[in-house]
Amino acid sequence: MQTTAEYYCAYCGEDNVIFVDLSAGSYQTYVEDCQICCQPNVLYLQIDEDTLDVEISSEPES
């Protein structure tokens, strides 16, 4: 099952919309390139198993 979520790029600050695979677990970490500036962001996702709400934080990939 998939849903969409938004995060702000750690480099340019622009809003990005991504697909989230809810079946991949409650805590996910992966690298996603910004759709605007193409810089790699490390995304940390936390998914509430009851409500399926997604929280995302991002930081620059070092």
All heavy atoms as an XYZ file, in Angstrom:
487
protein
N       0.850     -1.176      0.000
C       0.000      0.000      0.000
C       0.896      1.241      0.000
O       1.908      1.275      0.689
C      -0.894     -0.029      1.234
C      -1.941      1.043      1.200
S      -3.364      0.628      2.226
C      -2.912      1.372      3.745
N       0.525      2.252     -0.764
C       1.298      3.481     -0.854
C       0.428      4.677     -0.519
O      -0.792      4.646     -0.663
C       1.860      3.685     -2.252
C       2.991      2.772     -2.612
C       3.594      3.148     -3.955
O       3.015      3.885     -4.725
N       4.774      2.627     -4.221
N       1.099      5.736     -0.092
C       0.454      7.022      0.131
C       1.470      8.091     -0.257
O       2.620      7.777     -0.556
C      -0.006      7.182      1.595
O      -0.798      8.355      1.700
C       1.171      7.256      2.552
N       1.057      9.330     -0.274
C       1.999     10.409     -0.553
C       2.263     11.193      0.724
O       1.447     11.203      1.637
C       1.473     11.369     -1.635
O       0.234     11.918     -1.219
C       1.313     10.661     -2.974
N       3.419     11.838      0.761
C       3.802     12.685      1.885
C       4.687     13.800      1.344
O       5.198     13.719      0.226
C       4.524     11.881      2.949
N       4.861     14.847      2.151
C       5.667     15.992      1.743
C       6.854     16.177      2.676
O       6.764     15.884      3.864
C       4.828     17.270      1.778
C       3.678     17.281      0.813
C       2.862     18.566      0.895
O       3.328     19.556      1.484
O       1.750     18.566      0.355
N       7.959     16.646      2.108
C       9.113     17.035      2.919
C       9.727     18.288      2.291
O       9.507     18.573      1.113
C      10.154     15.912      3.031
C      10.998     15.704      1.787
C      12.237     16.324      1.658
C      10.566     14.893      0.758
C      13.009     16.145      0.524
C      11.330     14.707     -0.374
C      12.552     15.331     -0.489
O      13.305     15.161     -1.615
N      10.480     19.014      3.082
C      11.183     20.190      2.595
C      12.645     19.842      2.373
O      13.287     19.259      3.248
C      11.055     21.359      3.578
C       9.649     21.897      3.636
C       8.767     21.501      4.639
C       9.181     22.769      2.663
C       7.467     21.961      4.674
C       7.872     23.233      2.691
C       7.031     22.834      3.694
O       5.730     23.293      3.714
N      13.160     20.203      1.210
C      14.537     19.910      0.856
C      15.485     20.578      1.854
O      15.328     21.753      2.192
C      14.835     20.405     -0.556
S      16.562     20.207     -1.053
N      16.480     19.816      2.313
C      17.468     20.332      3.263
C      18.427     21.316      2.598
O      19.133     22.045      3.283
C      18.241     19.176      3.867
N      18.447     21.357      1.275
C      19.344     22.258      0.547
C      18.642     23.545      0.121
O      19.073     24.637      0.456
C      19.923     21.567     -0.694
C      20.865     20.446     -0.365
C      20.397     19.137     -0.240
C      22.218     20.674     -0.170
C      21.258     18.103      0.061
C      23.092     19.646      0.135
C      22.601     18.364      0.250
O      23.450     17.335      0.557
N      17.554     23.405     -0.647
C      16.909     24.595     -1.221
C      15.633     25.002     -0.492
O      15.095     26.073     -0.744
C      16.624     24.386     -2.708
S      15.327     23.169     -3.071
N      15.122     24.147      0.394
C      13.936     24.474      1.174
C      12.614     24.305      0.448
O      11.557     24.585      1.001
N      12.661     23.817     -0.784
C      11.424     23.630     -1.553
C      10.657     22.401     -1.082
O      11.237     21.421     -0.624
C      11.743     23.496     -3.045
C      12.243     24.765     -3.691
C      11.186     25.850     -3.781
O       9.987     25.531     -3.935
O      11.568     27.036     -3.704
N       9.355     22.470     -1.222
C       8.445     21.395     -0.853
C       8.513     20.296     -1.915
O       8.474     20.582     -3.115
C       7.033     21.962     -0.743
C       6.051     20.993     -0.153
O       6.461     20.139      0.644
O       4.856     21.102     -0.492
N       8.625     19.047     -1.496
C       8.647     17.889     -2.388
C       7.568     16.916     -1.959
O       7.363     16.685     -0.767
C       9.994     17.165     -2.287
C      11.111     17.900     -2.981
O      11.498     17.536     -4.082
N      11.662     18.922     -2.351
N       6.910     16.300     -2.924
C       5.908     15.266     -2.652
C       6.495     13.938     -3.111
O       7.005     13.828     -4.225
C       4.589     15.559     -3.396
C       3.590     14.428     -3.180
C       4.004     16.884     -2.950
N       6.431     12.931     -2.226
C       6.966     11.610     -2.548
C       5.922     10.541     -2.255
O       4.975     10.773     -1.517
C       8.245     11.305     -1.735
C       7.954     11.342     -0.226
C       9.376     12.245     -2.119
C       9.064     10.773      0.632
N       6.113      9.381     -2.859
C       5.305      8.214     -2.524
C       5.971      7.486     -1.370
O       7.190      7.353     -1.341
C       5.176      7.267     -3.724
C       4.239      7.767     -4.777
C       4.722      8.339     -5.938
C       2.869      7.672     -4.597
C       3.853      8.809     -6.907
C       1.985      8.129     -5.559
C       2.485      8.705     -6.718
N       5.169      7.030     -0.418
C       5.664      6.297      0.738
C       5.071      4.897      0.701
O       3.858      4.730      0.585
C       5.272      7.002      2.059
C       5.715      6.180      3.255
C       5.848      8.404      2.105
N       5.932      3.889      0.788
C       5.494      2.490      0.837
C       5.186      2.148      2.290
O       6.092      1.937      3.090
C       6.581      1.593      0.277
C       6.182      0.125      0.239
O       5.046     -0.198      0.672
O       6.991     -0.686     -0.216
N       3.923      2.087      2.636
C       3.510      1.831      4.009
C       3.842      0.420      4.470
O       3.957      0.168      5.671
C       2.008      2.092      4.165
C       1.549      3.529      3.879
C       0.023      3.608      3.948
C       2.179      4.504      4.862
N       4.037     -0.502      3.546
C       4.338     -1.885      3.918
C       5.815     -2.081      4.273
O       6.203     -3.160      4.702
C       3.952     -2.837      2.781
O       4.767     -2.611      1.646
N       6.635     -1.042      4.135
C       8.078     -1.161      4.399
C       8.434     -0.940      5.866
O       9.602     -0.912      6.216
C       8.845     -0.195      3.516
N       7.445     -0.752      6.722
C       7.709     -0.618      8.150
C       7.402      0.760      8.694
O       7.203      1.715      7.946
N       7.372      0.854     10.025
C       7.009      2.099     10.711
C       8.117      3.134     10.698
O       7.862      4.328     10.810
C       6.638      1.811     12.164
O       5.530      0.954     12.215
N       9.364      2.680     10.610
C      10.517      3.574     10.576
C      11.312      3.270      9.317
O      11.729      2.135      9.104
C      11.395      3.380     11.816
C      10.682      3.698     13.097
C      10.055      2.706     13.832
C      10.603      5.011     13.558
C       9.373      2.995     15.006
C       9.919      5.312     14.728
C       9.311      4.301     15.435
O       8.637      4.596     16.599
N      11.488      4.290      8.492
C      12.208      4.108      7.240
C      13.237      5.221      7.080
O      13.002      6.350      7.490
C      11.243      4.148      6.056
C      10.138      3.125      6.114
C       9.148      3.264      4.967
O       9.495      3.729      3.883
N       7.912      2.864      5.206
N      14.362      4.878      6.477
C      15.401      5.847      6.165
C      15.900      5.555      4.757
O      16.213      4.406      4.444
C      16.594      5.736      7.143
O      16.113      5.914      8.472
C      17.647      6.783      6.845
N      15.925      6.575      3.922
C      16.490      6.404      2.593
C      16.851      7.756      1.998
O      16.528      8.794      2.560
C      15.567      5.604      1.670
C      14.200      6.190      1.451
C      13.946      7.063      0.396
C      13.136      5.835      2.274
C      12.675      7.578      0.190
C      11.870      6.347      2.068
C      11.654      7.214      1.024
O      10.404      7.727      0.823
N      17.547      7.730      0.866
C      17.994      8.951      0.198
C      17.072      9.216     -0.990
O      16.772      8.321     -1.774
C      19.452      8.820     -0.285
C      19.879     10.046     -1.072
C      20.373      8.584      0.898
N      16.624     10.453     -1.097
C      15.738     10.886     -2.183
C      16.305     12.197     -2.736
O      16.606     13.118     -1.981
C      14.324     11.099     -1.636
C      13.314     11.528     -2.653
C      12.678     10.365     -3.399
O      12.734      9.234     -2.908
O      12.130     10.611     -4.473
N      16.452     12.289     -4.052
C      16.917     13.530     -4.664
C      15.771     14.539     -4.721
O      14.631     14.184     -5.038
C      17.426     13.289     -6.080
C      18.735     12.525     -6.114
O      19.421     12.478     -5.081
O      19.070     11.982     -7.182
N      16.099     15.793     -4.408
C      15.112     16.871     -4.481
C      14.613     17.008     -5.919
O      15.401     16.967     -6.869
C      15.743     18.184     -4.006
S      14.669     19.627     -4.200
N      13.310     17.192     -6.081
C      12.718     17.342     -7.406
C      13.021     18.704     -8.027
O      12.851     18.885     -9.228
C      11.209     17.122     -7.314
C      10.857     15.749     -6.811
C       9.420     15.640     -6.318
O       8.646     16.582     -6.396
N       9.067     14.485     -5.787
N      13.506     19.651     -7.228
C      13.804     20.997     -7.709
C      15.303     21.171     -7.981
O      15.707     21.500     -9.089
C      13.339     22.069     -6.690
C      11.881     21.858     -6.289
C      13.590     23.470     -7.224
C      10.881     21.880     -7.411
N      16.146     20.940     -6.951
C      17.583     21.216     -7.088
C      18.429     19.967     -7.309
O      19.638     20.074     -7.510
C      18.093     22.002     -5.880
S      18.193     21.034     -4.343
N      17.826     18.783     -7.248
C      18.478     17.486     -7.502
C      19.517     17.084     -6.459
O      20.257     16.123     -6.671
C      19.112     17.453     -8.899
S      17.905     17.695    -10.209
N      19.580     17.768     -5.325
C      20.522     17.404     -4.271
C      19.953     16.225     -3.463
O      18.746     16.132     -3.261
C      20.778     18.590     -3.336
C      21.476     19.747     -3.999
C      22.894     19.394     -4.415
O      23.610     18.681     -3.718
N      23.294     19.881     -5.568
N      20.838     15.335     -2.975
C      20.363     14.167     -2.219
C      20.011     14.518     -0.774
O      20.795     15.129     -0.059
C      21.557     13.210     -2.270
C      22.740     14.115     -2.413
C      22.279     15.299     -3.219
N      18.822     14.141     -0.359
C      18.336     14.333      1.007
C      18.196     12.976      1.680
O      17.656     12.043      1.086
C      16.947     14.987      1.001
C      16.976     16.431      0.604
O      16.963     17.300      1.442
N      17.021     16.704     -0.702
N      18.675     12.877      2.921
C      18.427     11.676      3.720
C      17.083     11.900      4.407
O      16.901     12.876      5.134
C      19.534     11.439      4.763
C      19.210     10.204      5.589
C      20.889     11.316      4.099
N      16.141     11.014      4.141
C      14.797     11.142      4.706
C      14.615     10.127      5.821
O      14.987      8.961      5.699
C      13.741     10.893      3.634
C      13.797     11.800      2.409
C      12.663     11.437      1.460
C      13.728     13.260      2.801
N      14.030     10.613      6.913
C      13.686      9.768      8.058
C      12.171      9.797      8.185
O      11.593     10.849      8.448
C      14.338     10.294      9.338
C      15.849     10.359      9.248
C      16.491     11.540      8.920
C      16.618      9.227      9.476
C      17.877     11.596      8.823
C      17.996      9.263      9.388
C      18.617     10.458      9.061
O      19.987     10.508      8.961
N      11.540      8.658      7.966
C      10.089      8.576      8.008
C       9.642      7.806      9.239
O      10.236      6.787      9.593
C       9.545      7.854      6.776
C       9.604      8.598      5.455
C      10.991      8.598      4.877
C       8.633      7.995      4.492
N       8.582      8.315      9.864
C       7.934      7.604     10.961
C       6.459      7.527     10.613
O       5.825      8.550     10.347
C       8.144      8.333     12.275
C       7.557      7.607     13.441
C       7.917      8.252     14.765
O       8.697      9.187     14.825
N       7.323      7.750     15.820
N       5.925      6.318     10.607
C       4.537      6.093     10.206
C       3.751      5.600     11.404
O       4.126      4.610     12.046
C       4.460      5.076      9.055
C       5.280      5.590      7.862
C       3.017      4.804      8.661
C       5.541      4.554      6.800
N       2.666      6.283     11.710
C       1.774      5.856     12.785
C       0.953      4.677     12.266
O       0.215      4.814     11.289
C       0.866      7.012     13.204
C      -0.016      6.660     14.381
O      -0.807      5.694     14.268
O       0.068      7.364     15.401
N       1.094      3.532     12.898
C       0.433      2.322     12.413
C      -1.086      2.373     12.525
O      -1.789      1.698     11.778
C       0.972      1.100     13.154
C       2.421      0.813     12.817
C       2.961     -0.397     13.572
O       2.205     -1.023     14.345
O       4.142     -0.702     13.372
N      -1.616      3.182     13.460
C      -3.065      3.262     13.635
C      -3.714      4.208     12.635
O      -4.725      3.887     12.021
C      -3.404      3.698     15.061
C      -2.956      2.665     16.090
O      -3.001      1.449     15.777
O      -2.558      3.073     17.196
N      -3.117      5.397     12.463
C      -3.725      6.413     11.604
C      -3.088      6.501     10.217
O      -3.621      7.153      9.331
C      -3.619      7.800     12.255
O      -2.224      8.159     12.366
C      -4.275      7.828     13.620
N      -1.919      5.853     10.050
C      -1.123      5.900      8.821
C      -0.626      7.307      8.491
O      -0.287      7.599      7.348
C      -1.885      5.297      7.632
C      -2.290      3.834      7.790
C      -3.029      3.345      6.549
C      -1.089      2.941      8.084
N      -0.565      8.185      9.509
C       0.033      9.502      9.321
C       1.537      9.330      9.169
O       2.156      8.506      9.838
C      -0.247     10.419     10.512
C      -1.691     10.877     10.559
O      -2.358     10.881      9.504
O      -2.150     11.239     11.654
N       2.135     10.129      8.272
C       3.558     10.041      7.990
C       4.250     11.321      8.425
O       3.831     12.410      8.051
C       3.811      9.819      6.478
C       5.306      9.732      6.188
C       3.093      8.576      5.997
N       5.299     11.184      9.233
C       6.154     12.318      9.623
C       7.486     12.126      8.921
O       8.067     11.036      8.968
C       6.381     12.347     11.132
C       5.306     13.004     11.908
C       5.713     13.162     13.384
O       6.899     13.457     13.650
O       4.833     12.991     14.220
N       7.983     13.200      8.296
C       9.268     13.112      7.587
C      10.178     14.231      8.065
O       9.762     15.385      8.158
C       9.090     13.258      6.070
C       8.158     12.190      5.510
C      10.446     13.187      5.360
C       7.913     12.313      4.027
N      11.418     13.889      8.325
C      12.451     14.891      8.532
C      13.542     14.603      7.509
O      13.723     13.477      7.057
C      12.997     14.864      9.961
O      13.548     13.613     10.249
N      14.263     15.660      7.110
C      15.305     15.489      6.106
C      16.570     16.206      6.540
O      16.531     17.151      7.309
C      14.833     16.018      4.741
O      14.643     17.408      4.798
N      17.683     15.702      6.036
C      18.970     16.357      6.266
C      19.812     16.155      5.018
O      19.579     15.213      4.253
C      19.662     15.813      7.513
C      20.082     14.391      7.436
C      20.758     13.925      8.728
O      20.387     14.395      9.817
O      21.654     13.086      8.634
N      20.802     17.000      4.808
C      21.665     16.837      3.629
C      22.461     15.540      3.719
O      22.867     15.131      4.802
C      22.613     18.036      3.691
C      22.056     18.968      4.707
C      21.156     18.183      5.590
N      22.673     14.907      2.593
C      23.534     13.729      2.581
C      24.976     14.211      2.614
O      25.363     15.076      1.844
C      23.290     12.893      1.332
C      24.101     11.630      1.306
C      23.879     10.811      0.033
O      24.007     11.388     -1.047
O      23.594      9.632      0.175
N      25.771     13.673      3.525
C      27.156     14.145      3.648
C      28.106     13.358      2.802
O      28.055     12.251      2.607
C      27.670     14.076      5.066
O      26.737     14.005      6.044
